[in-house]
Amino acid sequence: MRIPHLLTLLLVAAALTACSDITRVQKSSDPFYKYEAAKEYYMRGQYNRAALLLDQILPALRGTEVGEEALYMHGIATLNARDYEAAATILRKYYTDYPRGRFAEQAMYNCGVALYKSVPEVRLDQTATYDAVKELSAFVERYPRSTLTNDARSKVFELQDQLIEKEWLSAKLYYDLGTYKGNCLGTGNNYQACITTAENALRDYPYMKRREDFMLLVLQAKFNLAAQSIPSKKQERLASAIDEYHNYINEFPASPRRKEADRLYERYSPQLQSNPNTENSGA
């Protein structure tokens, strides 16, 4: 039999006052008593304790009048306790189980926030960043008029900047590695990998702030690739590099960095009509 609400609150208050930890509360077999204790811990900012109790009693509360609220509070308590991956899982379960629930909008937003807070620094694997972008973008699409939408959209842009930076570091690394000597195949290079990585980033994020950086890197890599190519491939690659040069100067005609592009063009464009008879390294 459920203890009346007021009496439950009095018992909870007495237990929390008399006991400095949650051992006494955990020993109770009454899930509603534990629920009130969890709420009290939550209000006090003791989120780890609130989450611990809620995790224990959620199965017993499912289908009751407090089951929905308990699940949402569990997610927020876990988020505030900085267990971000677990919080995202709980909050996603809430808005999946209660798509029209009282806290569905907040749950989906905070699921995205939890994933946003879990992203690693830019040099590490960015799978979590992609997950956060997907979640927050889904929130913006589902709740376009929400008061939380602008913040969610801002976080998406911030995360996309991080993904772009990751692509930049990868492309630049390939470029800086330049040529290498293989065991059996002679000399090779990383310029094609640089070009592919940078062009994929330009396609995926056409309006990014680093657009000029990526375009100039592609231009430099294409000229270097052409310079190290065997004769049968050199003309085609030079033509591609020169096309890239014109793309760059058309988009950034007054850029202070145009001189870098002009130097490459002036150095290599005269070779476009040449027909060398000796092979360079076998790139």
N, C-alpha and C positions, 0 to 999 in steps of 0.2 A: 504493500500500500504506500502510495506516495505521501511523503510528509508535506503538510501545508506549506505554501511558498514562504510566508513570513517566518515560520518556525525554522524552515531550512536556512534562510538567510541568517537568522540568529545563531544557529548551530555552526554555520560556516564561519561567521565572524569570530565566534568563540574559539573555534579550532585554529584559525589563522593567527589569533592573538596568543593563544597558549603554546603554539608549536612553531618553531622557527623554520621548519622545513615541511615538506608535503607528505612525509611518511604517514602521519596520522590520517590524512585525507585519503591517501592511496589505499589504506586498509579498509575503507568503507566499501560495502557491497552495493550501495545505492548510487546509480549513475546520475540521478538528478542532484543529489548532494554534491557529487564530484563536479557536475556541470556548474553549479552555483559557485563552487570554490574556484573553478577555472575562470569564470567571469570575474571574480574578485581579483585573482592574480593578474588577469588581463588589464583590469582597470588600474592596478598598481604598477603596471609596466613590467611585471615579472613574466615575460612572454615565454621563456623556456618552460616554466612550471605550468603555465596555462596550456601550452601545446602538448606537454606530456600527459596531462590529465585528459584533455580532449581526445588525444589519440587512443587512449584506453577505452573511452566510453562511446565513441561514435557508432560502433555497431549496435549498441543497446539503444541509442537515441534515434536511430534511423526509423522514419515513419511516425515519430512522435511530433508534438507541436513545436519542439525546440530543435529537432534534428537538422533542419535547414540552417538555422542560425548557428548551431554548433559547428557545422562543417565550414561555413564561411569564417567564423571566428578562429577556427583551427588554422585555416590558410593564412589569415592575417597575422595571427600570433607567430606562426612559423616564419613568415616573411620578416616580421619585426625582430625575431630571434636570429635573423641573418642566415637561415638555412634555405637559401634561395631556390635550389633545385627541388627540394621537397615542397616548398611553398607553391611553386608553379604547378606541380603535380596535383596538389590538394585543390587549388583554386580552379584549375582546369576541370577537375572532377565536379566541383560545385556547379559551374555554369553549364556543364554537360548534363548533369543530373537534374538541374533546376534551370532550364533555359529561359523560363519566364519568372524566375525567383526574384525575391526582393532585392538581392544583392548581385544579380547576374551581370549587370553593367560594371559594377565595381570589381567583381571577381575577375572578369576578363581583362580589365585594365591592369589590375594588380598582378595577374598572372604574367602579363607582359613586362611589368616593372620588375618582378622577381627575376625573369630571364635577363632583362636589361642589366640588373645588378650582378648577374653571374658571369658576364662576359669577361674573357681573359684579356691580358694586355696584347697589343697588336701583333707582336712577333710570334704568338702561340697560335695553335689551331683555332679557327674562328667558327666552328660548328655552332657553338652556343650563340654567337652573334647573329648568324643566319636564323636560328630559332626565335630569337628575340624580335628580329625584324618581321618575321612572318606573323608572330603573335600580335604585335602592336599594329601591324598593317591590317590584320583581320579585325581588330577592335575599331580602327578608324573607319573601315568599310561598314561594319555592323552598326556603329553608333556615330554617324557623321555629325550629329547635332549635340553630342554630349559636351558637357563643360570640361571633360577630360580629354577630348579629342585633340585639341591643339598641343597639349603636353605630349600625348602619345605620338603625334606626327613629328614633333620636335625631336623626340627620342629616336624615331626611325631615321631621321636625317643624320643625327649624331652617329648612330650605329653604321649607317651606310658610309659615312666618312671614314670610320675605322676599317671597314671592309676595303675601301678604296686604298687606304694607307697600306693595308696588308698586301694588296695586289702590287702597289708601287714598290714595296720592299722586295717582293719576289721578282718583279721584272728587272729592277735595278741590280739585284744580286746576279741574275743571269747575265746582264750586260757587263758587270764588273768582272765576272769570272772569265769572260772573253773566250780565248782559245784554250784548248787542252790537247795533250798528246795521248792518243789511244795506244793500247798494247799491240793491236794488229791492224787497225784501220788507218793508221797515220794520224794526222792532225785534224781535229774537229773544233767546233765552237758552240757557244751557248746563245748566239744571237737570234736564232730562229725561235728558241724558247722564250727569249725576251720579247720578241715581236708578237708571238701568239698571246702571251700573258697580257701585254699592254693593250693589244687590239681587243681582246675579250673585255677588259675593263672599260675601254672606251665605248664598246657596244652596250655593256650592261648599265653603265652610268654616264650617259651622254652629256649630262649637264653638270658634271662634277667640277670642283674648283681646280683640280689638278689636271684639267684637260690638256693644257699646253705642255705640262711636264711629260705626260704620257706621249703626246704626239711627237715632241722633239726626241724623246727616247726611241720611239719607233723609227724615226728618220735616221738617227745615228746608228741604230742597230742594222738597218737595211743597207746603209752605205758600207758599214764594216763587213756585213755578210757578203756583199757584192765584191768588195776588195779582196776577200779571201777565197773566192769561188774559183772553181776550175773553169777554163775557157768556155765550155759548152753551156755553163749556167750563168756566167758573169754578165752577159749582155741583158738577159732577161731580168736579173736581179738589179742591175744598174737602172734599168728602165723603171722598175718598181720603186726604187729609192728616189728617183727624180720625180716620179708622180707624187710620192709622199712629200717631197720638198714643196711642190706646188700646192698641195693640199694645206700644208702648214702655213705658207706665206699668205695664202688666200684667207685663212681664218685668223691669222695673227700678223697682219701686214706691218703694223707699227710696233711690234714687240721689241723690247731691248735685247731679247735673246735671238733675234733674227740673224744677227751676225754669225752666230754659231752655225745656223742652217746654211747661210750664204757661203761660208768657208768650205763646208762639205760639198756643196753644189759646184763651186768653182774648182775644187780639187778633182772631183770625180767625173763631172759631166763630160769633159773632153774625151774620156775613155769610152763613151757609149758607142761610138762608131768604130772604135778600134777592133782589131781582130788578132789578139795575141796568139802566138804559136806555142808558147810554153806554159805549162800548168803551174799555178801556185799551189799552196797546200790544199789537200783534198777536202774542203768544206762542202 
